[in-house]
């Protein structure tokens, strides 16, 4: 996918951020659409269907966390990447962001070169992983990698991108214990620093949606999918 084909939705209530970040991304060749609050972000996301959304946390009307949760409930945006803009020291925002379905976060104040580098790293994830077999069938669970679709006992389940990728990874080799560092590397990317609790949060959500018995924790090592 060429840069000119990539659409980025930039959401912030500070005009300076919209102008500076928007300029740098446009200068890189990306299409940039902007919104000034969470409500506008959800509407623009539905209409524009961007590949990446850069979302400020603290905003009027609807904050970034609420906007992210709303966007993650829209099936056609299930593969859209979402990264938060957070102020230094806002660890709670980062954890809440991942809980809401975010893929990453960028810390303010924003340095243009770092921003562009981060965006490029995020967009590399759009390239479909070359994994043998696009369809995984385990009992009454069907995972369609190409369509980002999950069917459990005949019922389709919509999962946020990271939950889908984590489930897809674990289910690709039932019984295999995936180490925590391997999961972080293959699902979040080795260029991203996330807290250790991130995996636990995503596993908890998968247990709620797929079934508690399908996932086993191997203390001090990682997780595995159980048939």
FITOR-84010 format. One record per atom (N, C-alpha, C): atom name; x, y, z; residue number from 1. Coordinates in steps of 0.001 Angstrom, whole numbers. Layout:
<sites>
[CA,[X,Y,Z],NUM] ...
</sites>
This chain:
<sites>
[N,[839,-1191,0],1] [CA,[0,0,0],1] [C,[881,1252,0],1] [N,[673,2131,-973],2] [CA,[1459,3355,-1070],2] [C,[993,4375,-34],2] [N,[1908,5295,315],3] [CA,[1578,6315,1309],3] [C,[347,7115,911],3] [N,[250,7442,-382],4] [CA,[-869,8271,-841],4] [C,[-2217,7564,-688],4] [N,[-2185,6232,-503],5] [CA,[-3412,5464,-323],5] [C,[-3773,5299,1153],5] [N,[-2878,5740,2036],6] [CA,[-3097,5571,3476],6] [C,[-3744,6826,4059],6] [N,[-4852,6612,4743],7] [CA,[-5586,7726,5349],7] [C,[-5411,7678,6869],7] [N,[-5044,8814,7445],8] [CA,[-4845,8913,8889],8] [C,[-5829,9925,9471],8] [N,[-6558,9502,10502],9] [CA,[-7476,10398,11205],9] [C,[-6760,10920,12447],9] [N,[-6565,12223,12508],10] [CA,[-5880,12874,13622],10] [C,[-6911,13582,14492],10] [N,[-6942,13231,15781],11] [CA,[-7980,13758,16667],11] [C,[-7353,14440,17883],11] [N,[-7607,15737,18030],12] [CA,[-7087,16489,19177],12] [C,[-7863,17796,19289],12] [N,[-8075,18255,20514],13] [CA,[-8811,19509,20691],13] [C,[-7890,20723,20672],13] [N,[-6588,20490,20527],14] [CA,[-5631,21597,20449],14] [C,[-5304,21895,18986],14] [N,[-5675,23072,18485],15] [CA,[-5431,23441,17087],15] [C,[-3955,23334,16683],15] [N,[-3052,23662,17619],16] [CA,[-1617,23604,17321],16] [C,[-1177,22179,17004],16] [N,[-1709,21233,17768],17] [CA,[-1351,19817,17542],17] [C,[-1862,19369,16177],17] [N,[-3107,19723,15875],18] [CA,[-3682,19353,14580],18] [C,[-2848,19930,13438],18] [N,[-2427,21161,13618],19] [CA,[-1670,21831,12557],19] [C,[-271,21237,12389],19] [N,[449,21095,13492],20] [CA,[1837,20619,13432],20] [C,[1910,19154,13010],20] [N,[1142,18307,13687],21] [CA,[1158,16876,13366],21] [C,[597,16643,11969],21] [N,[-500,17341,11663],22] [CA,[-1104,17206,10336],22] [C,[-135,17579,9231],22] [N,[599,18670,9449],23] [CA,[1581,19131,8452],23] [C,[2655,18068,8217],23] [N,[3201,17526,9306],24] [CA,[4280,16541,9173],24] [C,[3820,15256,8484],24] [N,[2603,14833,8782],25] [CA,[2083,13609,8157],25] [C,[1751,13848,6682],25] [N,[1163,15004,6391],26] [CA,[858,15353,4999],26] [C,[2142,15477,4195],26] [N,[3154,16046,4817],27] [CA,[4456,16223,4177],27] [C,[5101,14885,3841],27] [N,[4723,13846,4600],28] [CA,[5250,12502,4347],28] [C,[4490,11800,3226],28] [N,[3383,12399,2799],29] [CA,[2633,11826,1690],29] [C,[1338,11138,2076],29] [N,[984,11170,3375],30] [CA,[-245,10519,3823],30] [C,[-1454,11447,3635],30] [N,[-2637,10844,3501],31] [CA,[-3877,11614,3533],31] [C,[-4221,11855,5000],31] [N,[-4508,13084,5371],32] [CA,[-4807,13392,6775],32] [C,[-6194,14010,6911],32] [N,[-6995,13416,7791],33] [CA,[-8322,13930,8124],33] [C,[-8282,14284,9607],33] [N,[-8910,15382,10005],34] [CA,[-8849,15795,11409],34] [C,[-10218,15854,12075],34] [N,[-10188,15746,13410],35] [CA,[-11394,15896,14228],35] [C,[-10976,16568,15534],35] [N,[-11908,17308,16160],36] [CA,[-11570,18110,17339],36] [C,[-12030,17498,18661],36] [N,[-12798,16409,18592],37] [CA,[-13234,15740,19822],37] [C,[-13632,14304,19501],37] [N,[-13944,13544,20560],38] [CA,[-14256,12136,20384],38] [C,[-15490,11861,19549],38] [N,[-16537,12645,19759],39] [CA,[-17775,12443,18999],39] [C,[-17536,12625,17507],39] [N,[-16827,13701,17181],40] [CA,[-16507,13962,15772],40] [C,[-15598,12868,15221],40] [N,[-14718,12341,16070],41] [CA,[-13792,11286,15650],41] [C,[-14532,10026,15227],41] [N,[-15539,9645,16011],42] [CA,[-16309,8431,15687],42] [C,[-17038,8603,14356],42] [N,[-17633,9783,14152],43] [CA,[-18351,10062,12900],43] [C,[-17396,10048,11704],43] [N,[-16244,10707,11877],44] [CA,[-15264,10767,10789],44] [C,[-14694,9375,10486],44] [N,[-14486,8586,11547],45] [CA,[-13944,7234,11360],45] [C,[-14895,6371,10532],45] [N,[-16196,6465,10839],46] [CA,[-17205,5709,10085],46] [C,[-17213,6122,8615],46] [N,[-17104,7423,8397],47] [CA,[-17196,7958,7038],47] [C,[-15925,7719,6232],47] [N,[-14775,8002,6832],48] [CA,[-13512,7988,6097],48] [C,[-12824,6622,6072],48] [N,[-13114,5777,7081],49] [CA,[-12486,4449,7198],49] [C,[-10951,4532,7071],49] [N,[-10319,5240,8007],50] [CA,[-8867,5406,7948],50] [C,[-8118,4125,8313],50] [N,[-6869,4040,7877],51] [CA,[-6027,2899,8251],51] [C,[-5444,3097,9657],51] [N,[-5269,4373,10043],52] [CA,[-4692,4694,11347],52] [C,[-5433,5878,11965],52] [N,[-5682,5792,13275],53] [CA,[-6281,6900,14017],53] [C,[-5324,7301,15135],53] [N,[-4957,8581,15159],54] [CA,[-4124,9119,16236],54] [C,[-5055,9922,17132],54] [N,[-5209,9469,18372],55] [CA,[-6314,9929,19216],55] [C,[-5808,10510,20540],55] [N,[-6127,11775,20783],56] [CA,[-5780,12380,22065],56] [C,[-6671,11777,23156],56] [N,[-6155,11726,24382],57] [CA,[-6931,11140,25476],57] [C,[-7900,12162,26075],57] [N,[-7381,13297,26508],58] [CA,[-8196,14291,27200],58] [C,[-8834,15249,26200],58] [N,[-10147,15078,25982],59] [CA,[-10888,15928,25044],59] [C,[-12295,16183,25568],59] [N,[-12928,17294,25154],60] [CA,[-14304,17588,25584],60] [C,[-15318,16713,24852],60] [N,[-16531,16684,25379],61] [CA,[-17684,15962,24801],61] [C,[-17552,14444,24916],61] [N,[-16498,13896,24343],62] [CA,[-16210,12464,24481],62] [C,[-14692,12321,24484],62] [N,[-14143,11705,25535],63] [CA,[-12686,11608,25591],63] [C,[-12171,10498,24673],63] [N,[-10864,10401,24579],64] [CA,[-10255,9446,23655],64] [C,[-10551,7998,23987],64] [N,[-10600,7671,25283],65] [CA,[-10877,6299,25703],65] [C,[-12269,5872,25237],65] [N,[-13249,6738,25470],66] [CA,[-14632,6445,25065],66] [C,[-14738,6356,23545],66] [N,[-14032,7242,22853],67] [CA,[-14065,7227,21389],67] [C,[-13458,5933,20854],67] [N,[-12355,5498,21471],68] [CA,[-11704,4261,21046],68] [C,[-12640,3064,21226],68] [N,[-13301,3019,22378],69] [CA,[-14244,1916,22646],69] [C,[-15375,1906,21620],69] [N,[-15868,3094,21269],70] [CA,[-16959,3201,20290],70] [C,[-16490,2754,18905],70] [N,[-15295,3157,18539],71] [CA,[-14747,2802,17223],71] [C,[-14492,1293,17130],71] [N,[-14039,704,18230],72] [CA,[-13745,-737,18229],72] [C,[-15006,-1596,18109],72] [N,[-16173,-984,18272],73] [CA,[-17432,-1719,18123],73] [C,[-17961,-1660,16694],73] [N,[-17255,-938,15823],74] [CA,[-17667,-820,14425],74] [C,[-16949,-1899,13617],74] [N,[-17656,-2936,13148],75] [CA,[-17025,-4080,12470],75] [C,[-16101,-3697,11318],75] [N,[-16511,-2740,10485],76] [CA,[-15705,-2400,9315],76] [C,[-14413,-1677,9678],76] [N,[-14263,-1317,10958],77] [CA,[-13032,-655,11405],77] [C,[-12198,-1571,12309],77] [N,[-12480,-2860,12260],78] [CA,[-11802,-3806,13155],78] [C,[-10299,-3892,12907],78] [N,[-9859,-3585,11686],79] [CA,[-8425,-3660,11391],79] [C,[-7743,-2292,11449],79] [N,[-8511,-1259,11746],80] [CA,[-7924,84,11848],80] [C,[-7010,165,13063],80] [N,[-5819,710,12873],81] [CA,[-4881,889,13969],81] [C,[-5241,2152,14746],81] [N,[-5137,2078,16070],82] [CA,[-5417,3239,16907],82] [C,[-4250,3461,17859],82] [N,[-3710,4667,17855],83] [CA,[-2662,5021,18810],83] [C,[-3083,6270,19565],83] [N,[-2790,6297,20859],84] [CA,[-3162,7435,21690],84] [C,[-2037,8453,21813],84] [N,[-2429,9698,22018],85] [CA,[-1490,10754,22389],85] [C,[-1657,10945,23893],85] [N,[-604,10716,24669],86] [CA,[-703,10846,26118],86] [C,[412,11741,26650],86] [N,[105,12481,27702],87] [CA,[1122,13327,28332],87] [C,[2064,12446,29140],87] [N,[3276,12904,29333],88] [CA,[4261,12145,30106],88] [C,[3714,11837,31495],88] [N,[3932,10618,31945],89] [CA,[3517,10230,33286],89] [C,[2082,9759,33381],89] [N,[1339,9815,32289],90] [CA,[-64,9367,32315],90] [C,[-145,7859,32094],90] [N,[459,7097,32995],91] [CA,[457,5643,32860],91] [C,[-949,5082,32867],91] [N,[-1823,5718,33669],92] [CA,[-3202,5240,33749],92] [C,[-3896,5356,32395],92] [N,[-3565,6417,31639],93] [CA,[-4160,6609,30314],93] [C,[-3702,5532,29354],93] [N,[-2422,5149,29483],94] [CA,[-1881,4122,28591],94] [C,[-2547,2775,28861],94] [N,[-2687,2423,30138],95] [CA,[-3341,1155,30495],95] [C,[-4796,1177,30052],95] [N,[-5486,2289,30327],96] [CA,[-6891,2413,29932],96] [C,[-7025,2356,28419],96] [N,[-6052,2929,27736],97] [CA,[-6067,2915,26276],97] [C,[-5970,1516,25710],97] [N,[-5060,715,26255],98] [CA,[-4922,-669,25796],98] [C,[-6174,-1475,26143],98] [N,[-6741,-1208,27320],99] [CA,[-7988,-1879,27704],99] [C,[-9110,-1565,26725],99] [N,[-9094,-340,26197],100] [CA,[-10148,99,25273],100] [C,[-9938,-429,23858],100] [N,[-8755,-999,23597],101] [CA,[-8503,-1570,22274],101] [C,[-7456,-845,21454],101] [N,[-6684,34,22091],102] [CA,[-5638,753,21354],102] [C,[-4477,-169,21006],102] [N,[-3749,184,19955],103] [CA,[-2597,-600,19522],103] [C,[-1288,-50,20081],103] [N,[-1263,1225,20401],104] [CA,[-16,1842,20833],104] [C,[-304,3223,21408],104] [N,[729,3919,21839],105] [CA,[566,5296,22286],105] [C,[1810,6108,21935],105] [N,[1609,7398,21757],106] [CA,[2690,8336,21469],106] [C,[2677,9382,22579],106] [N,[3848,9645,23140],107] [CA,[3927,10560,24278],107] [C,[4128,12010,23854],107] [N,[3360,12904,24477],108] [CA,[3543,14339,24281],108] [C,[4646,14817,25228],108] [N,[5381,15884,24943],109] [CA,[5324,16673,23702],109] [C,[5842,15881,22511],109] [N,[5265,16122,21349],110] [CA,[5540,15332,20161],110] [C,[6724,15905,19372],110] [N,[7694,15034,19101],111] [CA,[8809,15421,18241],111] [C,[8502,14903,16841],111] [N,[8447,15784,15845],112] [CA,[8048,15389,14486],112] [C,[8746,14146,13943],112] [N,[10067,14051,14087],113] [CA,[10799,12896,13557],113] [C,[10392,11606,14258],113] [N,[10203,11699,15580],114] [CA,[9783,10522,16352],114] [C,[8371,10113,15948],114] [N,[7517,11112,15763],115] [CA,[6134,10853,15348],115] [C,[6090,10107,14020],115] [N,[6811,10617,13039],116] [CA,[6820,10005,11703],116] [C,[7374,8582,11779],116] [N,[8424,8398,12565],117] [CA,[9014,7066,12723],117] [C,[8018,6101,13357],117] [N,[7304,6585,14361],118] [CA,[6307,5768,15055],118] [C,[5166,5389,14116],118] [N,[4716,6355,13340],119] [CA,[3620,6098,12390],119] [C,[4040,5062,11354],119] [N,[5249,5179,10851],120] [CA,[5750,4206,9871],120] [C,[5795,2806,10476],120] [N,[6250,2719,11728],121] [CA,[6322,1428,12405],121] [C,[4923,833,12589],121] [N,[3973,1682,12956],122] [CA,[2599,1216,13128],122] [C,[2012,717,11811],122] [N,[2231,1481,10758],123] [CA,[1637,1131,9461],123] [C,[2258,-130,8855],123] [N,[3454,-481,9303],124] [CA,[4049,-1737,8822],124] [C,[3207,-2925,9242],124] [N,[2455,-2745,10323],125] [CA,[1610,-3840,10802],125] [C,[433,-4118,9872],125] [N,[147,-3169,8998],126] [CA,[-959,-3377,8058],126] [C,[-651,-4463,7049],126] [N,[637,-4693,6837],127] [CA,[1026,-5741,5903],127] [C,[648,-7089,6509],127] [N,[-153,-7816,5809],128] [CA,[-629,-9092,6316],128] [C,[524,-10036,6566],128] [N,[536,-10594,7757],129] [CA,[1587,-11547,8096],129] [C,[1457,-12788,7222],129] [N,[2610,-13213,6718],130] [CA,[2626,-14419,5890],130] [C,[2642,-15629,6814],130] [N,[1467,-16096,7155],131] [CA,[1352,-17249,8034],131] [C,[682,-18370,7256],131] [N,[1229,-19544,7381],132] [CA,[688,-20689,6638],132] [C,[-767,-20920,7042],132] [N,[-1631,-20915,6047],133] [CA,[-3044,-21161,6293],133] [C,[-3757,-19930,6802],133] [N,[-4736,-19483,6040],134] [CA,[-5483,-18295,6455],134] [C,[-6687,-18680,7304],134] [N,[-6996,-19970,7367],135] [CA,[-8170,-20443,8101],135] [C,[-7739,-21439,9172],135] [N,[-8122,-21172,10415],136] [CA,[-7827,-22076,11528],136] [C,[-9148,-22586,12082],136] [N,[-9287,-23904,12147],137] [CA,[-10506,-24502,12698],137] [C,[-10128,-25407,13858],137] [N,[-10642,-25086,15041],138] [CA,[-10386,-25888,16232],138] [C,[-11719,-26125,16915],138] [N,[-12229,-27344,16803],139] [CA,[-13538,-27641,17375],139] [C,[-14601,-26767,16747],139] [N,[-15350,-26026,17568],140] [CA,[-16402,-25136,17044],140] [C,[-15922,-23702,16851],140] [N,[-14580,-23528,16875],141] [CA,[-13994,-22213,16674],141] [C,[-13329,-22121,15303],141] [N,[-13715,-21099,14534],142] [CA,[-13129,-20875,13210],142] [C,[-12530,-19472,13182],142] [N,[-11250,-19389,12806],143] [CA,[-10558,-18104,12709],143] [C,[-10172,-17875,11259],143] [N,[-10713,-16832,10670],144] [CA,[-10385,-16480,9285],144] [C,[-9438,-15295,9322],144] [N,[-8150,-15553,9086],145] [CA,[-7129,-14507,9186],145] [C,[-7314,-13420,8128],145] [N,[-7669,-13829,6916],146] [CA,[-7775,-12866,5821],146] [C,[-8919,-11883,6042],146] [N,[-10035,-12364,6582],147] [CA,[-11211,-11512,6763],147] [C,[-11330,-10961,8181],147] [N,[-10351,-11285,9048],148] [CA,[-10406,-10856,10450],148] [C,[-11758,-11231,11049],148] [N,[-12142,-12488,10861],149] [CA,[-13455,-12938,11312],149] [C,[-13304,-14135,12259],149] [N,[-14085,-14117,13338],150] [CA,[-14121,-15213,14303],150] [C,[-15543,-15761,14348],150] [N,[-15669,-17076,14218],151] [CA,[-16975,-17716,14348],151] [C,[-16871,-18771,15444],151] [N,[-17676,-18640,16486],152] [CA,[-17677,-19584,17599],152] [C,[-19059,-20207,17728],152] [N,[-19106,-21518,17566],153] [CA,[-20381,-22254,17643],153] [C,[-21427,-21656,16702],153] [N,[-20980,-21274,15498],154] [CA,[-21882,-20753,14485],154] [C,[-22213,-19287,14613],154] [N,[-21701,-18625,15676],155] [CA,[-21991,-17208,15897],155] [C,[-20736,-16373,15670],155] [N,[-20870,-15317,14852],156] [CA,[-19720,-14461,14568],156] [C,[-19433,-13537,15751],156] [N,[-18139,-13429,16069],157] [CA,[-17698,-12572,17169],157] [C,[-16739,-11534,16610],157] [N,[-16973,-10277,16958],158] [CA,[-16094,-9199,16508],158] [C,[-15064,-8916,17598],158] [N,[-13788,-9021,17248],159] [CA,[-12716,-8773,18201],159] [C,[-11886,-7568,17766],159] [N,[-11408,-6771,18727],160] [CA,[-10460,-5709,18382],160] [C,[-9213,-6335,17764],160] [N,[-8472,-5551,17006],161] [CA,[-7330,-6058,16248],161] [C,[-6334,-6848,17116],161] [N,[-5936,-6307,18250],162] [CA,[-4924,-6973,19076],162] [C,[-5444,-8273,19669],162] [N,[-6699,-8287,20076],163] [CA,[-7279,-9531,20592],163] [C,[-7314,-10584,19491],163] [N,[-7675,-10171,18280],164] [CA,[-7714,-11098,17155],164] [C,[-6319,-11670,16892],164] [N,[-5317,-10802,16848],165] [CA,[-3962,-11249,16544],165] [C,[-3414,-12161,17632],165] [N,[-3745,-11862,18895],166] [CA,[-3296,-12702,20007],166] [C,[-3954,-14077,19936],166] [N,[-5270,-14098,19712],167] [CA,[-5989,-15372,19578],167] [C,[-5453,-16164,18393],167] [N,[-5258,-15484,17273],168] [CA,[-4762,-16129,16064],168] [C,[-3391,-16753,16291],168] [N,[-2530,-16039,17012],169] [CA,[-1188,-16557,17297],169] [C,[-1249,-17799,18175],169] [N,[-1963,-17717,19285],170] [CA,[-2035,-18847,20216],170] [C,[-2709,-20060,19575],170] [N,[-3787,-19807,18811],171] [CA,[-4538,-20903,18194],171] [C,[-3818,-21510,16993],171] [N,[-2796,-20817,16483],172] [CA,[-2065,-21354,15324],172] [C,[-1315,-22631,15690],172] [N,[-988,-22765,16978],173] [CA,[-297,-23976,17448],173] [C,[-842,-24360,18822],173] [N,[-2023,-25026,18840],174] [CA,[-2635,-25415,20113],174] [C,[-1678,-26270,20942],174] [N,[-1607,-25973,22229],175] [CA,[-734,-26740,23116],175] [C,[654,-26142,23272],175] [N,[1076,-25342,22310],176] [CA,[2397,-24713,22384],176] [C,[2352,-23540,23367],176] [N,[3343,-23479,24242],177] [CA,[3432,-22364,25174],177] [C,[4199,-21226,24503],177] [N,[3516,-20099,24334],178] [CA,[4160,-18923,23761],178] [C,[4677,-18049,24899],178] [N,[5974,-17768,24880],179] [CA,[6573,-16932,25919],179] [C,[6045,-15508,25806],179] [N,[5997,-14843,26941],180] [CA,[5463,-13481,26980],180] [C,[6220,-12546,26036],180] [N,[7559,-12675,26019],181] [CA,[8342,-11804,25153],181] [C,[8073,-12080,23675],181] [N,[7788,-13355,23340],182] [CA,[7469,-13699,21950],182] [C,[6113,-13119,21557],182] [N,[5166,-13171,22491],183] [CA,[3832,-12621,22225],183] [C,[3924,-11119,21995],183] [N,[4666,-10429,22857],184] [CA,[4830,-8988,22700],184] [C,[5467,-8641,21361],184] [N,[6459,-9421,20987],185] [CA,[7180,-9165,19742],185] [C,[6299,-9397,18520],185] [N,[5534,-10501,18537],186] [CA,[4773,-10886,17350],186] [C,[3412,-10207,17242],186] [N,[2858,-9798,18369],187] [CA,[1544,-9144,18341],187] [C,[1664,-7623,18408],187] [N,[2563,-7143,19263],188] [CA,[2702,-5692,19419],188] [C,[3895,-5121,18646],188] [N,[4820,-5957,18282],189] [CA,[5968,-5479,17528],189] [C,[7104,-5098,18456],189] [N,[8319,-5487,18066],190] [CA,[9450,-5247,18961],190] [C,[9856,-3780,19054],190] [N,[9251,-2931,18226],191] [CA,[9575,-1509,18317],191] [C,[8683,-785,19319],191] [N,[7754,-1518,19914],192] [CA,[6798,-906,20828],192] [C,[7066,-1364,22264],192] [N,[7069,-417,23184],193] [CA,[7252,-750,24590],193] [C,[5894,-681,25277],193] [N,[5432,-1819,25767],194] [CA,[4149,-1848,26474],194] [C,[4354,-2500,27828],194] [N,[3438,-2252,28735],195] [CA,[3545,-2814,30072],195] [C,[3252,-4304,30072],195] [N,[3813,-4996,31061],196] [CA,[3616,-6436,31158],196] [C,[2167,-6824,31354],196] [N,[1369,-5894,31894],197] [CA,[-40,-6198,32161],197] [C,[-866,-6241,30882],197] [N,[-338,-5688,29807],198] [CA,[-1087,-5605,28554],198] [C,[-1554,-6978,28074],198] [N,[-648,-7957,28072],199] [CA,[-1012,-9308,27623],199] [C,[-2092,-9876,28525],199] [N,[-1927,-9714,29842],200] [CA,[-2894,-10260,30800],200] [C,[-4292,-9710,30552],200] [N,[-4372,-8414,30271],201] [CA,[-5668,-7761,30012],201] [C,[-6316,-8364,28775],201] [N,[-5547,-8545,27715],202] [CA,[-6089,-9098,26470],202] [C,[-6500,-10564,26626],202] [N,[-5728,-11327,27391],203] [CA,[-6085,-12729,27647],203] [C,[-7387,-12790,28433],203] [N,[-7521,-11902,29432],204] [CA,[-8755,-11885,30231],204] [C,[-9965,-11633,29346],204] [N,[-9833,-10688,28421],205] [CA,[-10948,-10370,27527],205] [C,[-11261,-11544,26594],205] [N,[-10226,-12224,26125],206] [CA,[-10444,-13385,25256],206] [C,[-11124,-14514,26019],206] [N,[-10760,-14688,27272],207] [CA,[-11398,-15724,28089],207] [C,[-12892,-15447,28226],207] [N,[-13227,-14169,28390],208] [CA,[-14633,-13791,28525],208] [C,[-15414,-14056,27242],208] [N,[-14770,-13890,26098],209] [CA,[-15468,-13996,24814],209] [C,[-15386,-15395,24180],209] [N,[-14252,-16061,24359],210] [CA,[-14042,-17365,23714],210] [C,[-14268,-18521,24669],210] [N,[-13954,-18304,25936],211] [CA,[-14108,-19378,26923],211] [C,[-12875,-19490,27797],211] [N,[-13089,-19532,29092],212] [CA,[-11976,-19548,30056],212] [C,[-11095,-20783,29881],212] [N,[-11685,-21914,29533],213] [CA,[-10934,-23163,29428],213] [C,[-10022,-23221,28205],213] [N,[-10192,-22281,27283],214] [CA,[-9401,-22325,26046],214] [C,[-7988,-21767,26233],214] [N,[-7756,-21095,27346],215] [CA,[-6453,-20469,27565],215] [C,[-5856,-20918,28893],215] [N,[-4603,-21296,28830],216] [CA,[-3923,-21741,30049],216] [C,[-2714,-20862,30314],216] [N,[-2603,-20411,31545],217] [CA,[-1461,-19597,31951],217] [C,[-356,-20504,32464],217] [N,[827,-20358,31936],218] [CA,[1993,-21099,32426],218] [C,[2829,-20085,33199],218] [N,[2732,-20138,34509],219] [CA,[3342,-19117,35359],219] [C,[4823,-18933,35087],219] [N,[5185,-17664,34939],220] [CA,[6587,-17329,34716],220] [C,[7063,-17545,33295],220] [N,[6161,-18064,32433],221] [CA,[6560,-18346,31043],221] [C,[5678,-17596,30053],221] [N,[4391,-17962,30011],222] [CA,[3510,-17327,29038],222] [C,[2135,-17970,28999],222] [N,[1596,-18129,27787],223] [CA,[243,-18663,27627],223] [C,[190,-19685,26491],223] [N,[-828,-20549,26551],224] [CA,[-1074,-21474,25446],224] [C,[-2567,-21656,25242],224] [N,[-2921,-22043,24022],225] [CA,[-4312,-22317,23675],225] [C,[-4554,-23810,23869],225] [N,[-5656,-24136,24548],226] [CA,[-5974,-25533,24840],226] [C,[-7182,-25962,24025],226] [N,[-7037,-27068,23282],227] [CA,[-8158,-27565,22461],227] [C,[-9242,-28163,23339],227] 
</sites>
